[in-house]
Amino acid sequence: MNESQYRKRWLRQHSKYEKIAYKELIKGFRGLANSIPFAFMTTDNYDEFLETNLQQEQFVNIYYNIYREIGIIQGTRTGKVINKDIKKVKEFVLNTFLTEFETNLIKWLFDNAIYRVSDVRRTFLEYIRKEIGVMVSNNLTISEISTEITKKVNQRNFYRWQSLRIARTETTAAANYSALQSGRIAGVPLDKVWISAIDSRTRRPPKSEFNHLVMNGVKVDQDEDFEVPFNGGFQKMAFPGDPRGSAGNVINCRCTVALVPKRDKDGRLIRE
């Protein structure tokens, strides 16, 4: 499969993954909002009340569900491609990947993506807080506020634009992270190749401080970082969407990473 074919297939997959992520986000956000025990809230304490009743762990669970569902699909696909390249028994890569991925995912999220989870929680709290603040200023009772919030969170367009942005960003991170995890248990040394989503939306100067267009085709060892150009310097990232990247480098990114078995000068696979 050449680069163009890989990109087209990835963008089709990304679109499907976005729908999965969006569905999980809306379900999670609605569940959180509907679980708020408004009967114990007052018009004077709703700020602190929301902080207490919308805990970070609840948002971590939403992220876990997104990464797990997308990660298993993409990681399995990656493993099958590697198997084809190295003529290895398919079940080994798949079963080992599933075990390793599910064992390590929650720790990886806490170690690498917790600030993104915190930011999503903060933004969601601000949204709910603002909605309640407007109702309080209009002299609605707690019972009326509870009824109105319930109506809002169950509307079709509830938190739609924010959820779409989060879905696109986390889809890229979840899929690329899981692909690398699949590659780590493949049994052969691999390179990883940055594949950019080349179109008018691709990050590049002068519209963006970052340059993802020039990253297209850049190859590094699977355990090395990519160096993404940034204002004369660079940011290190393990993969497109890596949570270590700044917001301007990862939000709405649609780039992907391809894993390529290393070969010697004669074209033979290099074994570990």
N, C-alpha and C positions, 0 to 999 in steps of 0.2 A: 504494500500500500504506500503510495507516494504522499508527499506532504499535503498536496491539495485535497486528495481523497480523505486523508486523516482529518483535515480541518473540517471538511463538509460533514463527515460523519459525526465529529465531535459537536458541532453546532446544532445538529439535529438532536443529539443526545442531551445537550445542555438545555435546549428548549423543553424537553420532556422532564428533565430533572427540576427545572424551575417550577413547573406545575406541582411536582411532588413537594418541594420546599414551601411554596406558597400555601398549599393546602394545609401542611403541618403548622405553619405560622399562624394562619387564621384560626385554625382549630385551637391552637394553644393560647392565643391571645383572647379569644372568646371565652375559653374555659377559665382563664385567669380573671377576666372581668366579671364573669358570672359567679365566680366563687367568692367575691368580696362580700363579707357579712355587713351590709350597710346598716342593719338594725343597731349595730354597736357604734356607728359613726355619729359624730355631731358636726354641725356646721363650723365649729371652732377648731376641731382636731383632725379634719380630713387629710391634711398634709402628712402628719405623723401616722395616721391610721393607714394610709396607702403604703407608706414605707414599711410598716410592720406586716401588712397582709399580702404584699407582693414581693416575696423573697427571691433572691438571686438564684437559688437552687431550682426554683420553678422554671426560670428561663433557661437554665442549663439543660433541664429535661427536654425543652423544646428543641434546643440545638442538638442534643444527643439523638433525638428521633430523626432529625433531618440528616445528620451526618451518617447515621447508621443505615437508613434506608437507601440513600444515594450511594453511600460508600460501598455497600455490599454489591450493588448492581455494577458500578464502575470498576471496582476492584476485581470482581469476577470476570468482567469483560477483558480487563487488562491481563489477568492471569491466562486467559484462553489465548490471547494474542501471543503472549510470551511462549506458551506451550507449543503453539504452531511454529514459532521461530526456532525453538530449540529441540523440537520433537520429543517433548517430555510428557509423561503420563498426566492427563488433565486433572484427575482427582487429587493428586498430591498438592498442586498449587492451590486449588480451590479450597480443599478442606483445611489446609494449613493457614491460608489467608483468613478464612472465616474465624478460626480460633484466635489467631493473633490480633486481628482487627477488633473484634468485640472485646477481647481482654484489655487492650490498650487504649481504646477510644476515649473513655471518660477521663482518664489521666491526661491524655493528650489535650483534650479540651480545656481542662483546668490549667495546664501548663502553658498553653499557647493561645487559646482563644477567649480566655476569661474576660479580658478587657473589652472585647467585642460584645460579649454577653452583657457585661455591665452597661455598656453604652446603649444597647437595645432596651435593657430594663429602664435606664434613666429616661430615654425618649418616650417609652410607653407610659411611664409614670407621669411625665409632663403632659402627655396627651389626656390621660384620665383626669389628672389634677385640673387641667384647664377646663375640661368639660364640666366638672363638678363646680369649679369656681364660678362659671357663668350662671349655673343653676342656683347657687347660693346667693349670688348678687341679685337674682330675680325672685328671691324670697321663696324658693320652693322648699317644701318640707323634705326630711330625710326619706320618707316613703315615696314622695314624688320623684326625688333624685334617683332612687333605686329603680323605679319604673322607667324613667327616661334613659338611664344608662343601659338598662337591659334592652330597650328598644334599639338604641344606637349600635350596640355591639353585635346585635343579631341582624343588622341590615347588611345587604349584599356588599356595599362599598366600604364597610367598616375597616379602617386602618389600611386601606388598599394600597395606596402609593408607597407608604413606608414598608409594607410587607413585600411588595414587588421588588423594591431596592434590596432589601435584606435577602430575599430569595435568590436573586441573581448573584449577589456577592458570595453568599454561603454555598450556593450550588458549585461555583468554581472551586472554592476551597475544599469542600467535601469530596468532590470527584477527584481532584488532583492529589489530595492527601492520601486517599484510599488507593489510587493507582500506584503511588510510591510504596505503600505498605505491601501491596501485592508483589511489586518488584523485589522487595527485600528478601522474600522467601522463595525466589525463583530458582535459586541454585546456580546461577551464573552471574558474572559481573555485567553490569548494565551502565550505559550512558543514558542521560535524560536530555530531551530536546524540547526547547520552548517553541510552541506552535501558536502564533498570534492569530487572533480573529481579524483578518485584514479587510477592513472596509473604512468608511468615513468616520466611524466611531472609535477606531483604534487609537489609543493614547499616543500622542507625539507632539513635539513642539510645533508651533507656538501655543496651541490651545492647552497643552498639558505640560506640567513640569517633568513628567515621566515619558519615557520613550519605549513603548511596547512594540512599535513597528520594527525598530532596529533589533529587537530581541528575537524576532522570528528566525528560527533555524539555529540559534545558539545552543551548543552542546557542551555539557559538563558531566563529570562522573556523578552517578546517582547519589553519592554521599556529599557532594560539594554544593555550594550555593550558587545560584545565578546572581549576577551583578547587574541590576537594572539601572540604566542611566538616569540621573536625577540632578539637574542644575550643575553640570560640570563634575559631579561626583556619581555615586551610585548607592543603591540600597540592596542589601543581601536578602535573597528570598530562596527558600527551598523549592518553591513551585509557584505558578501563578495563583494569586489569591491567598498566599501565605499570610496568616495573621500578623506576622512580624512586619509586614509592609505597612506603610502609612495609609491613611484613608484614601488619599489621592492616587495611590498605587493599586488599590484593590477593589474599591467600590465599583460595582457594575462591570468588573473585568470579565471577559469571556475567553481569555487565552487558556491553553491547556498544555499538558506535558506528555510527550511520547517517550516510551522506554525502549531502548534499542540494545540488544545483546552485543557485547564487545567481541570483535573478531581480530585475528592476527593479520599480518600483511598478506597472507595467502587466502584470506576469507574464511578461515576456520574459526569456530566458536572458541573463545577463551573460557576455560573451566576454572572454577574456584579450587 
